[in-house]
Amino acid sequence: MSPRHEVVAGRPVDPVADPVEAAEEAGLRPRRLHEFVGQTEVKEHLGIVLEAARRRGQPVDHILLVGPPGLGKTTLAGIVAGEMGAGLRVTSGPALVRAGDLAAILNDLRPGDVLFIDEIHRMGRPVEEVLYPAMEDFQLDIVVGKGPTARSIRLDLPHFTLVGATTRTGLLTGPLRDRFGFVGRLDYYTPTELEAILSRAATILDIPLHAAGAREIARRARGTPRIANRLLKRVRDYAEVRCDGRVTAETAASGLALFSVDDLGLDKVDRAILATVCERFGGGPVGLSTLAVSVAEATETVEDVYEPFLLQLGLLLRTPRGRVATPAAWQHLGLSVPDRPASLFS
């Protein structure tokens, strides 16, 4: 098991869903584009692409969705299939180990189907090579036999739409990236958008959510709908056990405090990283390895899981000499900002 999954399992603010949560999310996902909240620009562009394809009576161009986890890439893939009245097949890059795995899925598609590949950047090169002619020419090359008697057979595939999702565009090869006709980049959501998402989820889950309670959860959800819905469920549990079942602002604040999620959406490990830099190392700079050992986490986990949000909030800086805490980090921890904070190049 990777360090990432050992450490972040069960984190209320982890943007990656486990298999059980992913199944629960299915009931909360919108089915049509007009129901999708947020991502205004992507939604508008995608609406034009889908309407144009419907009018021509053709499948949609291949679509690449880019953005951090939990922002709605899987949901949008389902919406593409729903808007086109097509079937949806779902798989992921790590699951496609051999070229034959992908070939079997492609050969089973029907005309107009949508094939969604999550984490498409993690596909192996042999699998990717099979995808090129399938995306471009809707044909599948199969090698029959071995050695001198081997021969290649090209099979025709029905016209389909590939929707790929990736959190790391830089890991996609140029030939694969260039074969997508539409690229949608998803951004973090505003608190107002998250409030609308929470209200919709509360209606589906039959949770008595007050507007102030939704506002309190939304501002701690790190701009991510998946985290917002997860925090809503945890606050619901708290409200049912400790209160009268209603999710008010006070109940939400108390429940989130119990689960160690503070006003900025930081959890106890996020705060431990900031406290280590500020208190043990005087604000930095401190090397990644030293920081990871100090908080008893793997370096990959600190760099890939915890740091991005701290950097986004402007609480931490990456410098050539190491990590440096900003004045905002000192203030958030309730510490006095040093008269001469650590220099970026000292």
C-alpha positions as CSV (number, residue, x, y, z in Angstrom):
1,M,0.0,0.0,0.0
2,S,1.3,3.4,-0.9
3,P,2.2,6.0,1.8
4,R,-0.6,8.2,0.5
5,H,-3.3,5.6,1.2
6,E,-1.8,4.6,4.6
7,V,-1.8,8.2,5.8
8,V,-4.8,9.9,4.4
9,A,-7.4,7.2,4.9
10,G,-10.2,8.6,6.9
11,R,-9.2,12.3,6.6
12,P,-12.3,14.4,6.5
13,V,-10.6,16.8,4.1
14,D,-9.1,14.2,1.8
15,P,-10.3,15.1,-1.8
16,V,-9.8,11.5,-2.9
17,A,-12.8,9.2,-2.4
18,D,-12.4,5.6,-1.2
19,P,-14.5,2.9,-3.0
20,V,-17.3,3.0,-0.4
21,E,-17.6,6.8,-0.6
22,A,-17.5,6.7,-4.4
23,A,-20.5,4.4,-4.4
24,E,-22.4,6.8,-2.1
25,E,-21.5,9.8,-4.2
26,A,-23.3,8.3,-7.2
27,G,-26.7,9.2,-5.7
28,L,-25.7,12.8,-5.2
29,R,-24.4,13.4,-8.7
30,P,-26.5,15.6,-11.1
31,R,-27.6,13.8,-14.3
32,R,-28.0,16.9,-16.6
33,L,-25.8,19.8,-17.4
34,H,-28.3,22.4,-16.1
35,E,-28.2,20.7,-12.7
36,F,-24.5,21.0,-12.4
37,V,-23.4,23.8,-10.1
38,G,-20.2,25.8,-10.7
39,Q,-17.5,25.6,-13.4
40,T,-19.5,28.2,-15.4
41,E,-17.0,28.5,-18.3
42,V,-16.5,24.8,-18.7
43,K,-20.3,24.2,-18.5
44,E,-21.0,26.8,-21.1
45,H,-18.4,25.4,-23.5
46,L,-19.4,21.8,-23.0
47,G,-23.1,22.7,-23.5
48,I,-22.2,24.2,-27.0
49,V,-20.2,21.1,-27.9
50,L,-23.0,18.7,-26.8
51,E,-25.7,20.6,-28.6
52,A,-23.7,20.8,-31.8
53,A,-23.1,17.1,-31.7
54,R,-26.8,16.4,-31.1
55,R,-27.8,18.6,-34.0
56,R,-25.4,16.8,-36.3
57,G,-26.5,13.4,-35.0
58,Q,-22.9,12.5,-34.3
59,P,-21.0,11.4,-31.1
60,V,-19.2,14.2,-29.2
61,D,-15.5,14.8,-29.8
62,H,-13.2,13.2,-27.3
63,I,-13.0,15.2,-24.1
64,L,-10.2,15.7,-21.6
65,L,-11.1,17.0,-18.1
66,V,-8.3,18.4,-16.0
67,G,-8.3,19.4,-12.4
68,P,-7.6,18.4,-8.8
69,P,-9.6,15.4,-7.4
70,G,-13.1,15.9,-6.1
71,L,-14.2,18.7,-8.5
72,G,-16.6,16.8,-10.6
73,K,-14.7,15.2,-13.5
74,T,-16.5,11.8,-13.1
75,T,-19.9,13.7,-12.7
76,L,-19.3,15.6,-16.0
77,A,-18.5,12.3,-17.8
78,G,-21.8,10.9,-16.7
79,I,-23.5,14.1,-17.8
80,V,-22.0,13.8,-21.2
81,A,-23.5,10.3,-21.6
82,G,-26.8,11.5,-20.2
83,E,-27.1,14.5,-22.4
84,M,-26.3,12.4,-25.5
85,G,-28.6,9.5,-24.5
86,A,-25.6,7.1,-24.6
87,G,-24.3,4.3,-22.5
88,L,-21.4,5.0,-20.0
89,R,-18.5,2.6,-19.4
90,V,-16.1,3.5,-16.6
91,T,-12.6,2.4,-16.0
92,S,-9.3,3.9,-14.8
93,G,-5.7,4.1,-16.0
94,P,-4.2,1.9,-13.3
95,A,-6.8,-0.8,-14.0
96,L,-5.7,-1.1,-17.7
97,V,-2.6,-3.1,-17.1
98,R,-2.3,-4.9,-20.5
99,A,-3.2,-3.7,-24.0
100,G,-5.8,-6.6,-24.1
101,D,-7.7,-5.1,-21.2
102,L,-8.4,-1.9,-23.2
103,A,-9.0,-3.8,-26.4
104,A,-11.7,-5.9,-24.7
105,I,-13.5,-2.8,-23.4
106,L,-13.3,-1.0,-26.8
107,N,-14.6,-4.0,-28.7
108,D,-17.6,-4.2,-26.4
109,L,-18.7,-0.6,-27.0
110,R,-21.9,0.3,-28.8
111,P,-22.3,3.2,-31.3
112,G,-22.3,6.6,-29.4
113,D,-21.1,5.1,-26.1
114,V,-19.0,7.2,-23.7
115,L,-15.9,5.6,-22.3
116,F,-14.6,7.3,-19.2
117,I,-11.0,6.7,-18.1
118,D,-10.1,8.2,-14.8
119,E,-6.5,9.0,-14.0
120,I,-5.7,8.5,-17.7
121,H,-2.2,9.7,-17.2
122,R,-1.4,6.5,-15.3
123,M,-2.0,4.2,-18.3
124,G,1.0,2.2,-19.5
125,R,2.6,3.0,-22.8
126,P,1.5,-0.3,-24.5
127,V,-2.1,0.4,-23.5
128,E,-1.8,4.0,-24.8
129,E,-0.6,2.8,-28.2
130,V,-3.8,0.8,-28.6
131,L,-5.8,3.9,-27.9
132,Y,-4.3,6.0,-30.6
133,P,-6.0,4.3,-33.7
134,A,-9.1,3.8,-31.7
135,M,-9.5,7.5,-30.9
136,E,-8.4,8.7,-34.4
137,D,-9.7,6.1,-36.8
138,F,-12.1,4.1,-34.7
139,Q,-10.1,1.0,-35.5
140,L,-8.4,-1.6,-33.3
141,D,-5.2,-3.4,-34.2
142,I,-4.9,-6.9,-32.9
143,V,-1.9,-9.2,-33.3
144,V,-2.8,-12.9,-33.9
145,G,-0.2,-15.6,-33.3
146,K,3.4,-15.4,-32.3
147,G,6.8,-15.3,-33.9
148,P,7.1,-15.5,-37.7
149,T,3.5,-16.5,-38.1
150,A,2.1,-13.5,-36.3
151,R,-0.1,-11.2,-38.3
152,S,-2.0,-8.0,-37.5
153,I,-5.8,-7.7,-37.9
154,R,-7.5,-4.3,-37.9
155,L,-11.1,-4.3,-36.6
156,D,-13.6,-1.5,-37.0
157,L,-15.0,0.0,-33.9
158,P,-18.2,1.9,-33.4
159,H,-17.9,5.7,-33.1
160,F,-17.6,6.4,-29.4
161,T,-16.6,9.3,-27.2
162,L,-13.6,9.0,-24.9
163,V,-13.7,11.2,-21.7
164,G,-10.4,11.2,-20.0
165,A,-9.8,12.7,-16.5
166,T,-6.4,13.7,-15.1
167,T,-5.1,15.5,-12.1
168,R,-1.6,15.9,-13.7
169,T,-1.7,17.2,-17.3
170,G,2.1,17.2,-17.4
171,L,2.2,13.4,-17.2
172,L,0.1,13.0,-20.4
173,T,2.1,12.3,-23.5
174,G,1.8,14.8,-26.4
175,P,0.3,12.4,-28.9
176,L,-2.5,11.4,-26.4
177,R,-3.2,15.0,-25.3
178,D,-3.5,16.2,-28.9
179,R,-6.2,13.6,-29.8
180,F,-8.7,15.3,-27.5
181,G,-11.0,17.7,-29.3
182,F,-12.1,19.5,-26.1
183,V,-10.2,20.2,-22.9
184,G,-12.0,21.4,-19.9
185,R,-10.0,22.8,-16.9
186,L,-11.9,22.6,-13.6
187,D,-11.2,25.2,-10.9
188,Y,-11.9,25.2,-7.1
189,Y,-15.4,26.2,-6.2
190,T,-16.5,29.4,-4.4
191,P,-18.2,29.2,-1.0
192,T,-21.5,30.3,-2.6
193,E,-21.3,27.5,-5.2
194,L,-20.6,25.0,-2.4
195,E,-23.6,26.2,-0.4
196,A,-25.8,25.4,-3.4
197,I,-24.2,22.0,-3.7
198,L,-24.7,21.3,0.0
199,S,-28.4,22.4,-0.1
200,R,-29.0,20.0,-3.0
201,A,-27.2,17.1,-1.2
202,A,-29.1,17.9,2.0
203,T,-32.4,17.6,0.1
204,I,-31.4,14.2,-1.4
205,L,-30.2,12.9,2.0
206,D,-33.1,14.4,3.9
207,I,-30.8,16.4,6.2
208,P,-32.4,19.5,7.9
209,L,-29.7,21.9,6.8
210,H,-30.0,25.6,7.7
211,A,-28.6,28.2,5.4
212,A,-26.1,29.4,8.0
213,G,-25.1,25.7,8.6
214,A,-24.4,25.3,4.9
215,R,-22.4,28.5,4.9
216,E,-20.3,27.3,7.8
217,I,-19.5,23.9,6.1
218,A,-18.8,25.5,2.7
219,R,-16.2,27.9,3.9
220,R,-14.2,24.9,5.5
221,A,-14.6,22.6,2.5
222,R,-11.4,23.7,0.7
223,G,-13.3,24.6,-2.5
224,T,-14.1,20.9,-3.2
225,P,-17.6,19.5,-3.5
226,R,-16.5,16.0,-2.4
227,I,-15.1,17.4,0.8
228,A,-18.2,19.6,1.3
229,N,-20.5,16.6,1.0
230,R,-18.3,14.5,3.3
231,L,-18.3,17.2,6.0
232,L,-22.0,17.5,5.7
233,K,-22.4,13.8,6.5
234,R,-20.1,14.1,9.5
235,V,-21.9,17.1,10.8
236,R,-25.2,15.3,10.3
237,D,-23.9,12.4,12.4
238,Y,-22.8,14.9,15.1
239,A,-26.2,16.7,15.0
240,E,-28.1,13.4,15.4
241,V,-26.0,12.1,18.3
242,R,-25.2,15.3,20.3
243,C,-27.9,17.8,19.2
244,D,-31.5,17.8,17.9
245,G,-30.6,16.6,14.3
246,R,-30.7,20.1,12.7
247,V,-27.6,21.4,11.1
248,T,-27.3,25.0,12.2
249,A,-24.2,27.2,12.1
250,E,-23.5,26.4,15.8
251,T,-23.9,22.7,15.2
252,A,-21.8,22.7,12.1
253,A,-19.0,24.7,13.9
254,S,-19.1,22.3,16.9
255,G,-19.2,19.2,14.8
256,L,-16.3,20.3,12.5
257,A,-14.2,21.3,15.6
258,L,-14.8,17.8,17.0
259,F,-13.4,16.3,13.7
260,S,-10.4,18.7,13.9
261,V,-11.4,20.8,10.9
262,D,-10.7,24.5,11.6
263,D,-12.0,27.7,10.1
264,L,-9.7,27.5,7.0
265,G,-10.5,23.8,6.4
266,L,-7.1,22.6,7.9
267,D,-7.0,19.4,9.8
268,K,-4.6,18.4,12.6
269,V,-1.8,17.2,10.3
270,D,-2.0,20.4,8.3
271,R,-1.6,22.4,11.5
272,A,1.1,20.1,12.7
273,I,3.1,20.9,9.6
274,L,2.7,24.6,10.1
275,A,3.5,24.4,13.8
276,T,6.7,22.4,13.1
277,V,7.9,25.0,10.6
278,C,7.1,27.9,12.9
279,E,7.9,26.6,16.4
280,R,10.7,24.1,15.8
281,F,12.5,25.8,12.9
282,G,11.7,29.5,13.5
283,G,9.6,29.8,10.4
284,G,12.1,28.1,8.1
285,P,13.5,27.4,5.7
286,V,13.3,23.7,6.5
287,G,14.0,20.8,4.0
288,L,11.2,18.5,2.9
289,S,12.8,15.4,4.4
290,T,13.4,17.1,7.7
291,L,9.8,18.4,7.8
292,A,8.4,14.9,6.9
293,V,10.4,13.2,9.7
294,S,9.3,15.8,12.2
295,V,5.6,15.2,11.6
296,A,6.1,11.4,11.1
297,E,4.8,11.3,7.6
298,A,6.3,10.1,4.3
299,T,7.9,12.8,2.2
300,E,5.6,12.0,-0.8
301,T,2.6,12.4,1.4
302,V,3.7,15.8,2.7
303,E,4.5,17.0,-0.8
304,D,1.5,15.6,-2.7
305,V,-1.3,15.6,-0.1
306,Y,-0.7,18.3,2.5
307,E,1.4,21.0,1.0
308,P,-0.8,21.9,-2.1
309,F,-3.6,23.4,0.0
310,L,-1.2,25.1,2.4
311,L,0.5,26.7,-0.6
312,Q,-2.9,27.7,-2.1
313,L,-3.8,29.5,1.1
314,G,-0.5,31.3,1.2
315,L,0.4,29.7,4.5
316,L,3.6,28.0,3.2
317,L,6.2,28.8,0.6
318,R,8.5,26.5,-1.3
319,T,11.9,28.1,-1.7
320,P,15.3,26.8,-3.1
321,R,16.4,26.1,0.5
322,G,13.2,24.6,1.9
323,R,9.7,25.4,3.2
324,V,9.0,28.8,4.8
325,A,6.0,29.8,6.9
326,T,4.4,33.1,5.9
327,P,3.1,35.6,8.4
328,A,-0.4,34.3,7.8
329,A,0.7,30.9,9.1
330,W,2.0,32.4,12.4
331,Q,-1.3,34.3,12.8
332,H,-3.4,31.3,12.1
333,L,-1.6,29.3,14.8
334,G,-2.1,32.2,17.2
335,L,1.7,32.9,17.4
336,S,3.4,36.2,17.3
337,V,5.0,37.0,13.9
338,P,8.8,37.4,14.3
339,D,10.2,40.9,13.9
340,R,12.4,39.5,11.2
341,P,10.7,36.6,9.5
342,A,12.8,34.1,7.7
343,S,14.1,35.4,4.3
344,L,13.3,33.4,1.2
345,F,17.0,33.3,0.3
346,S,18.7,33.5,3.7
